[in-house]
Amino acid sequence: MATKPAFDADALITQFETASAAGSAKLRQAVTDATLQALQGRELSLKNIRAVLGTVTQAANTGLAKNPAMSEAMIDQTVAGMDEALLKAVDAHRVALEKLAAQGADLREKHLKKALSDLDKMEDTLLETVKKGAAGALSAANPMAGAMAAGNPMADAWNQVLDKMNAGGTLSGAKAASTVEDMMAQMQTAMRDSRAAGLRAATALAESYTAMVSGVLIGMADAMRAPAAKKTAKK
């Protein structure tokens, strides 16, 4: 169940209100810290991640709507801050999955398959957030504006950033994709190792079986020799 984001939304809004284009890198760090703080102590499901990103985006729109210095660079750094936070979330997933795989967990199990599926959708979740950020910018700047309103600088900035993301992808998306690929490769290796172990066990059994058969054959040969030896002795 999703819980209330564990960060001060008002403080984050103030950060956006007072940010300058020159200090947008500082804004990026503030967004990363706030996003990570909200994600900590909760289940890292897509639902919760989506809720946190939505809250951060809403804070950005609320603060930037009151900031005369609002620029595309600020939106760009805001999204980069969320991307960096998601990068940490992907790393957390990777560590957990690697530990489970090392303990022999089958990544085809239902809950682990869902974890891999969620990782695969990480970039889409961020893209969806940015798209909603553009729509939210309209109502943040003018609560009476319709969804089809045009010429809003903040909405335009969100859309410009979205276009760049669609073209170049995200850091967290790339890391999530490589994590899924690596974990699937590990699973294939584990399956091969399991088959190899089974083959070794079968070989050992076959070797012991042939030894056993050899012993039986020796015993049968001895049994056959014994009557022949008795007949020879009688003559």
Residue pairs with C-beta under 8 A, 6 or more apart in sequence:
2 42
2 47
2 48
2 51
3 42
3 48
5 38
5 51
5 52
5 55
6 37
6 38
6 40
6 41
6 42
7 34
7 37
7 38
9 55
9 58
9 59
12 30
12 31
12 34
12 56
12 59
12 60
12 63
13 59
13 62
13 63
14 63
15 27
15 30
15 63
16 27
16 59
16 60
16 62
16 63
16 64
16 67
16 74
16 78
17 63
17 64
17 66
17 67
18 67
19 26
19 27
19 63
19 64
19 67
19 69
19 74
20 69
21 69
21 71
21 73
21 74
24 71
24 73
24 74
24 76
24 77
25 77
27 74
27 77
27 78
27 81
28 77
28 78
28 80
28 81
28 84
29 81
30 81
31 56
31 60
31 77
31 78
31 80
31 81
31 82
31 85
32 81
32 82
32 84
32 85
34 56
34 59
35 52
35 53
35 56
35 81
35 82
35 85
35 86
36 85
36 88
38 52
38 55
38 56
39 48
39 49
39 52
39 85
39 89
42 48
44 89
44 92
44 93
45 118
46 118
46 121
46 122
46 125
49 86
49 89
49 122
49 125
50 125
50 128
50 129
53 82
53 125
53 126
53 129
54 129
54 132
56 78
56 82
57 78
57 82
57 129
57 130
57 132
57 133
57 136
58 136
58 140
60 75
60 78
60 133
61 133
61 136
61 137
61 140
61 154
62 140
64 70
64 74
64 75
64 137
64 140
64 154
65 137
65 140
65 141
65 154
67 74
70 153
70 154
70 157
71 157
72 156
72 157
72 160
72 161
74 157
75 133
75 154
75 157
75 158
75 160
75 161
76 157
76 161
76 164
79 126
79 130
79 161
79 165
82 126
82 129
83 126
83 170
83 171
83 172
84 171
84 172
86 122
86 126
86 170
86 172
87 171
87 172
87 175
89 122
89 172
90 119
90 122
90 172
90 175
90 176
90 179
91 175
93 115
93 118
93 119
93 176
93 179
94 179
94 182
94 183
96 115
97 107
97 112
97 115
97 116
97 179
97 183
98 183
98 186
100 107
100 112
101 107
101 183
101 186
101 187
101 190
104 190
105 112
106 112
106 187
107 113
107 116
107 183
107 184
107 186
107 187
108 187
116 180
116 183
116 184
119 176
119 179
119 180
120 176
120 177
120 180
122 172
122 173
122 176
123 169
123 170
123 172
123 173
123 174
123 176
123 177
126 165
126 170
126 172
126 173
127 162
127 165
127 166
127 170
130 158
130 161
130 162
130 165
131 158
131 162
133 158
134 155
134 158
134 159
134 162
135 147
135 155
137 152
137 154
137 155
137 157
137 158
138 145
138 146
138 147
138 149
138 152
138 155
139 145
140 154
141 152
141 154
141 155
142 149
142 152
145 152
149 155
